[in-house]
């Protein structure tokens, strides 16, 4: 992944954790998996 993508992911991840979940590893995994799925759809792969 590009550094810009990682930075966006990190910022989004922190926002989701602070505002919605305060969560566990499973929540982190779900956020990450969903982000990857969305990114791959946008790129058409």
mmCIF file as Biopython writes it, N, C-alpha, C and O atoms, coordinates in Angstrom:
data_model
#
loop_
_atom_site.group_PDB
_atom_site.id
_atom_site.type_symbol
_atom_site.label_atom_id
_atom_site.label_alt_id
_atom_site.label_comp_id
_atom_site.label_asym_id
_atom_site.label_entity_id
_atom_site.label_seq_id
_atom_site.pdbx_PDB_ins_code
_atom_site.Cartn_x
_atom_site.Cartn_y
_atom_site.Cartn_z
_atom_site.occupancy
_atom_site.B_iso_or_equiv
_atom_site.auth_seq_id
_atom_site.auth_asym_id
_atom_site.pdbx_PDB_model_num
ATOM 1   N N  . UNK A ? 1  ? 0.839   -1.194 0.000   1.0 0.0 1  A 1 
ATOM 2   C CA . UNK A ? 1  ? 0.000   0.000  0.000   1.0 0.0 1  A 1 
ATOM 3   C C  . UNK A ? 1  ? 0.876   1.247  0.000   1.0 0.0 1  A 1 
ATOM 4   O O  . UNK A ? 1  ? 1.990   1.255  0.524   1.0 0.0 1  A 1 
ATOM 5   N N  . UNK A ? 2  ? 0.338   2.289  -0.601  1.0 0.0 2  A 1 
ATOM 6   C CA . UNK A ? 2  ? 1.060   3.563  -0.620  1.0 0.0 2  A 1 
ATOM 7   C C  . UNK A ? 2  ? 1.021   4.219  0.758   1.0 0.0 2  A 1 
ATOM 8   O O  . UNK A ? 2  ? 0.096   3.976  1.534   1.0 0.0 2  A 1 
ATOM 9   N N  . UNK A ? 3  ? 2.005   5.036  1.061   1.0 0.0 3  A 1 
ATOM 10  C CA . UNK A ? 3  ? 2.007   5.740  2.361   1.0 0.0 3  A 1 
ATOM 11  C C  . UNK A ? 3  ? 0.768   6.601  2.573   1.0 0.0 3  A 1 
ATOM 12  O O  . UNK A ? 3  ? 0.261   6.693  3.691   1.0 0.0 3  A 1 
ATOM 13  N N  . UNK A ? 4  ? 0.271   7.240  1.495   1.0 0.0 4  A 1 
ATOM 14  C CA . UNK A ? 4  ? -0.931  8.070  1.635   1.0 0.0 4  A 1 
ATOM 15  C C  . UNK A ? 4  ? -2.136  7.215  2.029   1.0 0.0 4  A 1 
ATOM 16  O O  . UNK A ? 4  ? -2.953  7.616  2.858   1.0 0.0 4  A 1 
ATOM 17  N N  . UNK A ? 5  ? -2.230  6.046  1.428   1.0 0.0 5  A 1 
ATOM 18  C CA . UNK A ? 5  ? -3.337  5.137  1.738   1.0 0.0 5  A 1 
ATOM 19  C C  . UNK A ? 5  ? -3.268  4.693  3.190   1.0 0.0 5  A 1 
ATOM 20  O O  . UNK A ? 5  ? -4.286  4.634  3.879   1.0 0.0 5  A 1 
ATOM 21  N N  . UNK A ? 6  ? -2.074  4.385  3.646   1.0 0.0 6  A 1 
ATOM 22  C CA . UNK A ? 6  ? -1.914  3.966  5.038   1.0 0.0 6  A 1 
ATOM 23  C C  . UNK A ? 6  ? -2.295  5.082  5.998   1.0 0.0 6  A 1 
ATOM 24  O O  . UNK A ? 6  ? -2.897  4.829  7.042   1.0 0.0 6  A 1 
ATOM 25  N N  . UNK A ? 7  ? -1.947  6.314  5.648   1.0 0.0 7  A 1 
ATOM 26  C CA . UNK A ? 7  ? -2.280  7.447  6.510   1.0 0.0 7  A 1 
ATOM 27  C C  . UNK A ? 7  ? -3.792  7.651  6.584   1.0 0.0 7  A 1 
ATOM 28  O O  . UNK A ? 7  ? -4.337  7.900  7.659   1.0 0.0 7  A 1 
ATOM 29  N N  . UNK A ? 8  ? -4.466  7.546  5.442   1.0 0.0 8  A 1 
ATOM 30  C CA . UNK A ? 8  ? -5.928  7.672  5.417   1.0 0.0 8  A 1 
ATOM 31  C C  . UNK A ? 8  ? -6.557  6.564  6.246   1.0 0.0 8  A 1 
ATOM 32  O O  . UNK A ? 8  ? -7.471  6.808  7.034   1.0 0.0 8  A 1 
ATOM 33  N N  . UNK A ? 9  ? -6.065  5.354  6.065   1.0 0.0 9  A 1 
ATOM 34  C CA . UNK A ? 9  ? -6.589  4.216  6.819   1.0 0.0 9  A 1 
ATOM 35  C C  . UNK A ? 9  ? -6.406  4.422  8.319   1.0 0.0 9  A 1 
ATOM 36  O O  . UNK A ? 9  ? -7.321  4.166  9.103   1.0 0.0 9  A 1 
ATOM 37  N N  . UNK A ? 10 ? -5.238  4.878  8.709   1.0 0.0 10 A 1 
ATOM 38  C CA . UNK A ? 10 ? -4.966  5.081  10.134  1.0 0.0 10 A 1 
ATOM 39  C C  . UNK A ? 10 ? -5.889  6.143  10.729  1.0 0.0 10 A 1 
ATOM 40  O O  . UNK A ? 10 ? -6.416  5.966  11.827  1.0 0.0 10 A 1 
ATOM 41  N N  . UNK A ? 11 ? -6.082  7.235  10.009  1.0 0.0 11 A 1 
ATOM 42  C CA . UNK A ? 11 ? -6.957  8.309  10.503  1.0 0.0 11 A 1 
ATOM 43  C C  . UNK A ? 11 ? -8.400  7.828  10.612  1.0 0.0 11 A 1 
ATOM 44  O O  . UNK A ? 11 ? -9.075  8.099  11.605  1.0 0.0 11 A 1 
ATOM 45  N N  . UNK A ? 12 ? -8.868  7.117  9.597   1.0 0.0 12 A 1 
ATOM 46  C CA . UNK A ? 12 ? -10.248 6.616  9.609   1.0 0.0 12 A 1 
ATOM 47  C C  . UNK A ? 12 ? -10.446 5.606  10.724  1.0 0.0 12 A 1 
ATOM 48  O O  . UNK A ? 12 ? -11.470 5.608  11.407  1.0 0.0 12 A 1 
ATOM 49  N N  . UNK A ? 13 ? -9.465  4.750  10.899  1.0 0.0 13 A 1 
ATOM 50  C CA . UNK A ? 13 ? -9.502  3.721  11.929  1.0 0.0 13 A 1 
ATOM 51  C C  . UNK A ? 13 ? -9.612  4.360  13.309  1.0 0.0 13 A 1 
ATOM 52  O O  . UNK A ? 13 ? -10.420 3.935  14.134  1.0 0.0 13 A 1 
ATOM 53  N N  . UNK A ? 14 ? -8.800  5.379  13.553  1.0 0.0 14 A 1 
ATOM 54  C CA . UNK A ? 14 ? -8.848  6.050  14.851  1.0 0.0 14 A 1 
ATOM 55  C C  . UNK A ? 14 ? -10.201 6.708  15.087  1.0 0.0 14 A 1 
ATOM 56  O O  . UNK A ? 14 ? -10.742 6.626  16.190  1.0 0.0 14 A 1 
ATOM 57  N N  . UNK A ? 15 ? -10.753 7.358  14.070  1.0 0.0 15 A 1 
ATOM 58  C CA . UNK A ? 15 ? -12.073 7.984  14.213  1.0 0.0 15 A 1 
ATOM 59  C C  . UNK A ? 15 ? -13.137 6.951  14.541  1.0 0.0 15 A 1 
ATOM 60  O O  . UNK A ? 15 ? -13.947 7.154  15.445  1.0 0.0 15 A 1 
ATOM 61  N N  . UNK A ? 16 ? -13.136 5.853  13.814  1.0 0.0 16 A 1 
ATOM 62  C CA . UNK A ? 16 ? -14.131 4.806  14.060  1.0 0.0 16 A 1 
ATOM 63  C C  . UNK A ? 16 ? -14.013 4.258  15.476  1.0 0.0 16 A 1 
ATOM 64  O O  . UNK A ? 16 ? -15.019 4.056  16.155  1.0 0.0 16 A 1 
ATOM 65  N N  . UNK A ? 17 ? -12.800 4.023  15.913  1.0 0.0 17 A 1 
ATOM 66  C CA . UNK A ? 17 ? -12.606 3.460  17.256  1.0 0.0 17 A 1 
ATOM 67  C C  . UNK A ? 17 ? -13.026 4.439  18.329  1.0 0.0 17 A 1 
ATOM 68  O O  . UNK A ? 17 ? -13.652 4.042  19.312  1.0 0.0 17 A 1 
ATOM 69  N N  . UNK A ? 18 ? -12.698 5.707  18.168  1.0 0.0 18 A 1 
ATOM 70  C CA . UNK A ? 18 ? -13.015 6.694  19.205  1.0 0.0 18 A 1 
ATOM 71  C C  . UNK A ? 18 ? -14.515 6.909  19.288  1.0 0.0 18 A 1 
ATOM 72  O O  . UNK A ? 18 ? -15.084 6.893  20.380  1.0 0.0 18 A 1 
ATOM 73  N N  . UNK A ? 19 ? -15.161 7.109  18.152  1.0 0.0 19 A 1 
ATOM 74  C CA . UNK A ? 19 ? -16.554 7.545  18.170  1.0 0.0 19 A 1 
ATOM 75  C C  . UNK A ? 19 ? -17.550 6.404  18.249  1.0 0.0 19 A 1 
ATOM 76  O O  . UNK A ? 19 ? -18.627 6.571  18.822  1.0 0.0 19 A 1 
ATOM 77  N N  . UNK A ? 20 ? -17.219 5.251  17.692  1.0 0.0 20 A 1 
ATOM 78  C CA . UNK A ? 20 ? -18.244 4.211  17.618  1.0 0.0 20 A 1 
ATOM 79  C C  . UNK A ? 20 ? -18.004 3.035  18.543  1.0 0.0 20 A 1 
ATOM 80  O O  . UNK A ? 20 ? -18.943 2.559  19.181  1.0 0.0 20 A 1 
ATOM 81  N N  . UNK A ? 21 ? -16.801 2.566  18.631  1.0 0.0 21 A 1 
ATOM 82  C CA . UNK A ? 21 ? -16.628 1.242  19.204  1.0 0.0 21 A 1 
ATOM 83  C C  . UNK A ? 21 ? -15.887 1.175  20.530  1.0 0.0 21 A 1 
ATOM 84  O O  . UNK A ? 21 ? -16.392 0.556  21.467  1.0 0.0 21 A 1 
ATOM 85  N N  . UNK A ? 22 ? -14.730 1.775  20.650  1.0 0.0 22 A 1 
ATOM 86  C CA . UNK A ? 22 ? -13.833 1.569  21.800  1.0 0.0 22 A 1 
ATOM 87  C C  . UNK A ? 22 ? -13.535 0.079  21.953  1.0 0.0 22 A 1 
ATOM 88  O O  . UNK A ? 22 ? -13.824 -0.534 22.981  1.0 0.0 22 A 1 
ATOM 89  N N  . UNK A ? 23 ? -12.950 -0.476 20.902  1.0 0.0 23 A 1 
ATOM 90  C CA . UNK A ? 23 ? -13.167 -1.877 20.740  1.0 0.0 23 A 1 
ATOM 91  C C  . UNK A ? 23 ? -12.048 -2.841 20.956  1.0 0.0 23 A 1 
ATOM 92  O O  . UNK A ? 23 ? -11.004 -2.564 21.546  1.0 0.0 23 A 1 
ATOM 93  N N  . UNK A ? 24 ? -12.344 -3.967 20.442  1.0 0.0 24 A 1 
ATOM 94  C CA . UNK A ? 24 ? -11.512 -5.145 20.571  1.0 0.0 24 A 1 
ATOM 95  C C  . UNK A ? 24 ? -10.745 -5.365 19.276  1.0 0.0 24 A 1 
ATOM 96  O O  . UNK A ? 24 ? -10.882 -4.610 18.313  1.0 0.0 24 A 1 
ATOM 97  N N  . UNK A ? 25 ? -9.948  -6.398 19.276  1.0 0.0 25 A 1 
ATOM 98  C CA . UNK A ? 25 ? -9.195  -6.762 18.079  1.0 0.0 25 A 1 
ATOM 99  C C  . UNK A ? 25 ? -10.144 -7.151 16.955  1.0 0.0 25 A 1 
ATOM 100 O O  . UNK A ? 25 ? -9.877  -6.849 15.792  1.0 0.0 25 A 1 
ATOM 101 N N  . UNK A ? 26 ? -11.237 -7.809 17.281  1.0 0.0 26 A 1 
ATOM 102 C CA . UNK A ? 26 ? -12.191 -8.205 16.244  1.0 0.0 26 A 1 
ATOM 103 C C  . UNK A ? 26 ? -12.788 -6.995 15.550  1.0 0.0 26 A 1 
ATOM 104 O O  . UNK A ? 26 ? -12.985 -7.016 14.335  1.0 0.0 26 A 1 
ATOM 105 N N  . UNK A ? 27 ? -13.078 -5.950 16.293  1.0 0.0 27 A 1 
ATOM 106 C CA . UNK A ? 27 ? -13.601 -4.722 15.692  1.0 0.0 27 A 1 
ATOM 107 C C  . UNK A ? 27 ? -12.545 -4.122 14.770  1.0 0.0 27 A 1 
ATOM 108 O O  . UNK A ? 27 ? -12.862 -3.697 13.659  1.0 0.0 27 A 1 
ATOM 109 N N  . UNK A ? 28 ? -11.300 -4.086 15.219  1.0 0.0 28 A 1 
ATOM 110 C CA . UNK A ? 28 ? -10.220 -3.571 14.379  1.0 0.0 28 A 1 
ATOM 111 C C  . UNK A ? 28 ? -10.114 -4.370 13.088  1.0 0.0 28 A 1 
ATOM 112 O O  . UNK A ? 28 ? -9.963  -3.799 12.008  1.0 0.0 28 A 1 
ATOM 113 N N  . UNK A ? 29 ? -10.193 -5.669 13.201  1.0 0.0 29 A 1 
ATOM 114 C CA . UNK A ? 29 ? -10.094 -6.525 12.024  1.0 0.0 29 A 1 
ATOM 115 C C  . UNK A ? 29 ? -11.229 -6.240 11.053  1.0 0.0 29 A 1 
ATOM 116 O O  . UNK A ? 29 ? -11.014 -6.171 9.843   1.0 0.0 29 A 1 
ATOM 117 N N  . UNK A ? 30 ? -12.435 -6.073 11.580  1.0 0.0 30 A 1 
ATOM 118 C CA . UNK A ? 30 ? -13.595 -5.807 10.733  1.0 0.0 30 A 1 
ATOM 119 C C  . UNK A ? 30 ? -13.454 -4.474 10.003  1.0 0.0 30 A 1 
ATOM 120 O O  . UNK A ? 30 ? -13.764 -4.383 8.815   1.0 0.0 30 A 1 
ATOM 121 N N  . UNK A ? 31 ? -12.990 -3.446 10.702  1.0 0.0 31 A 1 
ATOM 122 C CA . UNK A ? 31 ? -12.781 -2.141 10.075  1.0 0.0 31 A 1 
ATOM 123 C C  . UNK A ? 31 ? -11.763 -2.280 8.941   1.0 0.0 31 A 1 
ATOM 124 O O  . UNK A ? 31 ? -11.981 -1.771 7.842   1.0 0.0 31 A 1 
ATOM 125 N N  . UNK A ? 32 ? -10.674 -2.957 9.208   1.0 0.0 32 A 1 
ATOM 126 C CA . UNK A ? 32 ? -9.617  -3.113 8.216   1.0 0.0 32 A 1 
ATOM 127 C C  . UNK A ? 32 ? -10.103 -3.906 7.010   1.0 0.0 32 A 1 
ATOM 128 O O  . UNK A ? 32 ? -9.835  -3.527 5.870   1.0 0.0 32 A 1 
ATOM 129 N N  . UNK A ? 33 ? -10.808 -4.993 7.248   1.0 0.0 33 A 1 
ATOM 130 C CA . UNK A ? 33 ? -11.315 -5.834 6.166   1.0 0.0 33 A 1 
ATOM 131 C C  . UNK A ? 33 ? -12.294 -5.071 5.288   1.0 0.0 33 A 1 
ATOM 132 O O  . UNK A ? 33 ? -12.230 -5.155 4.062   1.0 0.0 33 A 1 
ATOM 133 N N  . UNK A ? 34 ? -13.203 -4.326 5.916   1.0 0.0 34 A 1 
ATOM 134 C CA . UNK A ? 34 ? -14.169 -3.548 5.142   1.0 0.0 34 A 1 
ATOM 135 C C  . UNK A ? 34 ? -13.477 -2.480 4.316   1.0 0.0 34 A 1 
ATOM 136 O O  . UNK A ? 34 ? -13.864 -2.239 3.173   1.0 0.0 34 A 1 
ATOM 137 N N  . UNK A ? 35 ? -12.473 -1.844 4.868   1.0 0.0 35 A 1 
ATOM 138 C CA . UNK A ? 35 ? -11.743 -0.817 4.130   1.0 0.0 35 A 1 
ATOM 139 C C  . UNK A ? 35 ? -11.065 -1.420 2.899   1.0 0.0 35 A 1 
ATOM 140 O O  . UNK A ? 35 ? -11.119 -0.839 1.815   1.0 0.0 35 A 1 
ATOM 141 N N  . UNK A ? 36 ? -10.440 -2.564 3.059   1.0 0.0 36 A 1 
ATOM 142 C CA . UNK A ? 36 ? -9.775  -3.225 1.930   1.0 0.0 36 A 1 
ATOM 143 C C  . UNK A ? 36 ? -10.797 -3.585 0.861   1.0 0.0 36 A 1 
ATOM 144 O O  . UNK A ? 36 ? -10.532 -3.415 -0.329  1.0 0.0 36 A 1 
ATOM 145 N N  . UNK A ? 37 ? -11.952 -4.078 1.266   1.0 0.0 37 A 1 
ATOM 146 C CA . UNK A ? 37 ? -12.993 -4.445 0.308   1.0 0.0 37 A 1 
ATOM 147 C C  . UNK A ? 37 ? -13.462 -3.228 -0.486  1.0 0.0 37 A 1 
ATOM 148 O O  . UNK A ? 37 ? -13.610 -3.299 -1.706  1.0 0.0 37 A 1 
ATOM 149 N N  . UNK A ? 38 ? -13.693 -2.122 0.200   1.0 0.0 38 A 1 
ATOM 150 C CA . UNK A ? 38 ? -14.142 -0.898 -0.458  1.0 0.0 38 A 1 
ATOM 151 C C  . UNK A ? 38 ? -13.073 -0.390 -1.424  1.0 0.0 38 A 1 
ATOM 152 O O  . UNK A ? 38 ? -13.383 -0.012 -2.554  1.0 0.0 38 A 1 
ATOM 153 N N  . UNK A ? 39 ? -11.827 -0.383 -0.985  1.0 0.0 39 A 1 
ATOM 154 C CA . UNK A ? 39 ? -10.734 0.075  -1.847  1.0 0.0 39 A 1 
ATOM 155 C C  . UNK A ? 39 ? -10.625 -0.778 -3.105  1.0 0.0 39 A 1 
ATOM 156 O O  . UNK A ? 39 ? -10.445 -0.244 -4.199  1.0 0.0 39 A 1 
ATOM 157 N N  . UNK A ? 40 ? -10.732 -2.083 -2.962  1.0 0.0 40 A 1 
ATOM 158 C CA . UNK A ? 40 ? -10.584 -2.944 -4.132  1.0 0.0 40 A 1 
ATOM 159 C C  . UNK A ? 40 ? -11.747 -2.762 -5.102  1.0 0.0 40 A 1 
ATOM 160 O O  . UNK A ? 40 ? -11.551 -2.875 -6.312  1.0 0.0 40 A 1 
ATOM 161 N N  . UNK A ? 41 ? -12.948 -2.484 -4.610  1.0 0.0 41 A 1 
ATOM 162 C CA . UNK A ? 41 ? -14.079 -2.207 -5.498  1.0 0.0 41 A 1 
ATOM 163 C C  . UNK A ? 41 ? -13.860 -0.917 -6.268  1.0 0.0 41 A 1 
ATOM 164 O O  . UNK A ? 41 ? -14.167 -0.847 -7.458  1.0 0.0 41 A 1 
ATOM 165 N N  . UNK A ? 42 ? -13.334 0.104  -5.607  1.0 0.0 42 A 1 
ATOM 166 C CA . UNK A ? 42 ? -13.103 1.390  -6.260  1.0 0.0 42 A 1 
ATOM 167 C C  . UNK A ? 42 ? -12.051 1.271  -7.355  1.0 0.0 42 A 1 
ATOM 168 O O  . UNK A ? 42 ? -12.119 1.978  -8.360  1.0 0.0 42 A 1 
ATOM 169 N N  . UNK A ? 43 ? -11.097 0.399  -7.171  1.0 0.0 43 A 1 
ATOM 170 C CA . UNK A ? 43 ? -10.037 0.229  -8.168  1.0 0.0 43 A 1 
ATOM 171 C C  . UNK A ? 43 ? -10.443 -0.728 -9.277  1.0 0.0 43 A 1 
ATOM 172 O O  . UNK A ? 43 ? -9.765  -0.817 -10.300 1.0 0.0 43 A 1 
ATOM 173 N N  . UNK A ? 44 ? -11.534 -1.436 -9.082  1.0 0.0 44 A 1 
ATOM 174 C CA . UNK A ? 44 ? -12.015 -2.340 -10.108 1.0 0.0 44 A 1 
ATOM 175 C C  . UNK A ? 44 ? -11.266 -3.645 -10.210 1.0 0.0 44 A 1 
ATOM 176 O O  . UNK A ? 44 ? -11.181 -4.237 -11.287 1.0 0.0 44 A 1 
ATOM 177 N N  . UNK A ? 45 ? -10.715 -4.103 -9.088  1.0 0.0 45 A 1 
ATOM 178 C CA . UNK A ? 45 ? -9.988  -5.375 -9.125  1.0 0.0 45 A 1 
ATOM 179 C C  . UNK A ? 45 ? -10.841 -6.486 -8.595  1.0 0.0 45 A 1 
ATOM 180 O O  . UNK A ? 45 ? -10.400 -7.635 -8.548  1.0 0.0 45 A 1 
#
